[in-house]
């Protein structure tokens, strides 16, 4: 099936008046005063499940920016006002318990729902449950410096980052639903495809546009990530190739790119296609490498140029320069580039006229800088490790690097100094066998997602700290690509159909009232051997309490509707309920129902 018709080229003249420079409108008034906060008053203490409003306890300066440009002879004005703030909800009744933020609301509007994997576009946050090993928040550290930021342990907090408040007119009132020990699951959605569509392979997720390309030998497929369905099939022009590698998409050029070879061991031609129709626009007969091609990386360096840098099985490095209608090989090294015998990963770095790429080559993390014309300007070893390298991620000016010894390190992107090295509970496989997609096809925000080949446990490693959390129950089938901004993973079913995976949380199970009463009294200073609960088998959803009222008074108000007697004997608090023929029977040694006395 054919693609969409092409739009007229920019700048073509149709006989009308040439547009003048736009008039920049006045910046709309955005109220930057934070909502009235209850912070400083009593912070609620929670157990089980709750929905609570938040108090602002820290906020970075809020900057409103308005920009205007002409797009197809229309004046387009955009205004952003980004909020980065720490929000406090409550204190857990049980210290060091595990909590999950299941839902988040802004002025009553749902912006996040972990039960179905929904996240409002652009929403970025980190949730903290206040445990004793909780680290400082990276956004706060970047703003204030590590020496001036607390870890804020002991509270249920979230830190929202760059939350656009233009649509709200002011910083909103946030509410959240929190679940204690809530179970998390892997939720898989298989894409809806056209009837008779062949199996796709070599997927290209375009995260910011929420679209996904896929290929087979004769067609190009276009899917919607958000809708999890196929939109188009483009007929690829017949060719004589048998092998394909490094499928990529240029956002600025709206061009698809891949390498194709007849033998698979050499003669790799570069192919450029229209991203809206699938039509082949240009090819380059200059072979990328004289061996089997392994991997590559595409970077848009300007509005009219993109670079593809990659390497072959013989460690031969190359670079192709792309425009809207040309593809040319600009650089090719000899085999064993710079003397290296094993290149495992290439990841994009910063772009500022030139483009920087980082390579995991033997034990070295190598920085390679290419000009916008695709020529290699310089190379330098940023850091050398005791073990061979497997994978690298560029994060906020630094590099996070995994080795073949099951470790992860953060490297200063300027000095090459190792900021930390920690063990991880997994081993990233060699490039020829791993399912983890290349770095330039993923959108990393705070974490790397990893699923071992054939594994059933998902791992999330914090890029700032090197710590790893895990969630059991994953299903490994094929290559996967992670979007940290929306917390979703794209992979394929065993039959080759794209699928979307999200980590979802349940709504929390009911809990025994007995467990809550014990936790409440322990919070008031009683030890576990000073508390006894007899014949109490009720269940509750959760509780929000104010412990400044005293745990005895709270326990009394809770127990009264349940007809539970509370008394103290020999220094032990006892909760007891007994029924005889439907009537409450109380021990003669006990005080009248509901009172707490010394026996």
FENCOR-V928132 format. One record per residue. N is the residue number from 0. SS is DSSP state (H for helix, E for strand, - for the rest). PSI is psi in whole degrees, 0 to 359 (999 if undefined). Layout:
n-><N;N>
ss-><SS;SS>
psi-><PSI;PSI>
//
This chain:
n-><0;1;2;3;4;5;6;7;8;9;10;11;12;13;14;15;16;17;18;19;20;21;22;23;24;25;26;27;28;29;30;31;32;33;34;35;36;37;38;39;40;41;42;43;44;45;46;47;48;49;50;51;52;53;54;55;56;57;58;59;60;61;62;63;64;65;66;67;68;69;70;71;72;73;74;75;76;77;78;79;80;81;82;83;84;85;86;87;88;89;90;91;92;93;94;95;96;97;98;99;100;101;102;103;104;105;106;107;108;109;110;111;112;113;114;115;116;117;118;119;120;121;122;123;124;125;126;127;128;129;130;131;132;133;134;135;136;137;138;139;140;141;142;143;144;145;146;147;148;149;150;151;152;153;154;155;156;157;158;159;160;161;162;163;164;165;166;167;168;169;170;171;172;173;174;175;176;177;178;179;180;181;182;183;184;185;186;187;188;189;190;191;192;193;194;195;196;197;198;199;200;201;202;203;204;205;206;207;208;209;210;211;212;213;214;215;216;217;218;219;220;221;222;223;224;225;226;227;228;229;230;231;232;233;234;235;236;237;238;239;240;241;242;243;244;245;246;247;248;249;250;251;252;253;254;255;256;257;258;259;260;261;262;263;264;265;266;267;268;269;270;271;272;273;274;275;276;277;278;279;280;281;282;283;284;285;286;287;288;289;290;291;292;293;294;295;296;297;298;299;300;301;302;303;304;305;306;307;308;309;310;311;312;313;314;315;316;317;318;319;320;321;322;323;324;325;326;327;328;329;330;331;332;333;334;335;336;337;338;339;340;341;342;343;344;345;346;347;348;349;350;351;352;353;354;355;356;357;358;359;360;361;362;363;364;365;366;367;368;369;370;371;372;373;374;375;376;377;378;379;380;381;382;383;384;385;386;387;388;389;390;391;392;393;394;395;396;397;398;399;400;401;402;403;404;405;406;407;408;409;410;411;412;413;414;415;416;417;418;419;420;421;422;423;424;425;426;427;428;429;430;431;432;433;434;435;436;437;438;439;440;441;442;443;444;445;446;447;448;449;450;451;452;453;454;455;456;457;458;459;460;461;462;463;464;465;466;467;468;469;470;471;472;473;474;475;476;477;478;479;480;481;482;483;484;485;486;487;488;489;490;491;492;493;494;495;496;497;498;499;500;501;502;503;504;505;506;507;508;509;510;511;512;513;514;515;516;517;518;519;520;521;522;523;524;525;526;527;528;529;530;531;532;533;534;535;536;537;538;539;540;541;542;543;544;545;546;547;548;549;550;551;552;553;554;555;556;557;558;559;560;561;562;563;564;565;566;567;568;569;570;571;572;573;574;575;576;577;578;579;580;581;582;583;584;585;586;587;588;589;590;591;592;593;594;595;596;597;598>
ss-><-;-;-;-;-;-;-;-;-;-;-;-;-;-;-;-;-;-;-;-;-;-;-;-;-;-;-;-;-;-;E;-;-;-;-;-;-;-;-;-;-;-;-;-;E;E;E;-;E;E;E;E;E;-;E;E;E;E;E;-;-;-;E;E;E;E;E;E;E;E;E;-;-;E;E;E;E;E;E;E;E;E;E;E;E;E;E;E;E;E;E;E;-;-;-;-;-;-;E;E;E;E;E;E;E;E;-;-;E;E;E;E;E;-;-;-;-;E;E;-;-;-;-;-;E;E;E;E;-;-;-;-;-;-;-;-;-;H;H;H;H;H;H;H;-;H;H;H;-;-;-;-;-;-;-;E;E;E;E;E;E;E;E;E;-;-;-;-;-;E;-;-;-;E;E;E;E;E;E;E;-;-;-;E;E;E;E;E;E;E;-;E;-;-;-;-;-;-;-;-;E;E;E;E;E;E;H;H;H;-;E;E;E;E;E;-;-;-;E;E;E;E;E;E;-;-;-;-;E;E;E;E;E;E;E;-;-;-;-;-;-;-;E;E;E;E;E;E;E;E;-;-;-;-;E;E;E;E;E;E;E;-;-;-;-;-;-;-;E;E;E;E;E;E;-;-;-;-;-;E;E;E;E;E;-;-;-;-;-;-;-;-;E;E;E;E;E;E;E;E;-;-;-;-;-;E;E;E;E;E;E;E;-;-;-;-;E;E;E;E;E;E;-;-;-;-;E;E;E;E;E;E;-;-;-;-;H;H;H;-;-;-;E;E;E;E;E;E;E;E;E;-;-;-;E;E;E;E;E;E;E;-;-;E;E;E;E;E;E;E;-;-;-;-;-;E;E;E;E;E;E;E;E;E;-;-;-;-;E;E;E;E;E;E;E;-;-;E;E;E;E;E;E;-;-;-;E;E;E;E;E;-;-;-;-;-;-;E;E;E;E;E;E;-;-;-;-;-;-;-;-;-;-;-;-;E;-;-;H;H;H;-;E;-;-;-;E;E;E;E;-;-;-;-;-;-;E;E;E;E;E;E;-;-;-;-;-;E;E;E;E;E;-;-;-;-;-;-;-;E;E;E;E;-;-;-;-;E;E;E;E;E;-;-;-;-;-;E;E;E;E;E;E;E;E;-;-;-;-;-;E;E;H;H;H;H;H;H;H;H;H;H;H;-;-;-;-;H;H;H;E;E;E;E;-;-;-;-;E;E;-;-;E;E;E;-;H;H;H;-;H;H;H;H;H;H;H;H;H;H;-;-;-;-;E;E;E;E;E;-;-;E;E;E;E;E;-;-;E;E;-;-;E;E;-;-;-;-;-;-;-;-;-;-;-;-;-;E;->
psi-><138;168;189;153;148;145;155;147;150;145;356;145;129;16;356;173;136;130;147;171;139;153;121;121;167;146;126;150;122;119;120;3;134;150;154;127;146;3;136;336;190;130;126;150;134;156;132;280;144;159;121;150;160;158;134;123;350;143;133;159;136;119;125;127;130;131;151;139;165;130;111;46;11;142;117;124;130;140;130;145;103;132;126;117;156;130;133;133;313;180;131;140;322;114;146;26;162;128;148;130;112;323;149;135;144;115;40;351;131;121;349;135;102;348;336;2;21;137;127;140;130;356;124;130;161;128;140;132;10;18;167;340;17;133;173;151;131;322;321;323;318;325;319;336;143;329;351;16;133;158;348;49;150;6;155;107;160;153;115;143;125;46;118;117;9;317;345;339;351;164;127;168;120;143;153;150;123;141;129;128;39;137;140;147;162;119;119;131;116;134;144;126;164;149;131;6;129;166;135;159;171;64;146;99;135;88;315;339;359;40;161;128;149;158;149;196;337;345;161;133;144;128;160;124;315;319;348;49;160;140;319;159;126;131;119;139;141;141;176;14;154;340;144;145;162;60;128;167;133;119;318;330;346;54;139;149;145;163;144;144;148;322;332;352;350;201;51;110;143;132;132;128;154;129;346;340;342;359;135;124;319;157;157;126;355;111;140;317;159;10;189;138;136;299;170;186;132;136;131;118;344;183;348;3;141;154;141;117;133;186;158;176;337;18;36;126;144;163;132;140;129;139;186;335;13;153;122;144;120;339;142;128;178;173;158;56;127;24;8;147;352;102;128;341;147;130;141;145;210;153;123;72;296;165;135;136;146;135;137;101;114;239;6;143;110;134;122;127;126;144;169;344;355;6;145;118;319;157;150;143;114;321;150;136;163;336;158;148;152;320;148;146;131;125;108;45;347;173;136;125;135;141;174;10;18;37;159;139;149;130;130;124;347;311;339;4;142;117;326;158;125;153;147;150;33;169;118;127;169;157;331;348;352;154;344;121;162;153;325;350;8;157;101;131;101;328;157;135;133;133;115;152;124;4;169;11;128;135;137;114;125;125;333;332;337;1;154;133;156;151;122;156;15;165;120;125;316;187;145;157;134;135;105;343;328;1;52;153;133;129;205;155;173;338;4;17;133;146;152;132;134;148;117;158;148;180;11;135;159;153;157;132;326;316;322;317;320;314;322;312;325;325;335;2;358;144;164;329;359;6;134;132;126;123;39;111;19;159;152;160;314;184;145;121;166;100;351;344;347;131;332;315;322;314;320;315;329;318;333;313;339;2;46;128;143;126;169;129;124;42;6;129;128;131;126;139;133;138;139;111;41;352;148;127;127;139;137;338;353;157;168;152;135;343;158;117;167;125;999>
//
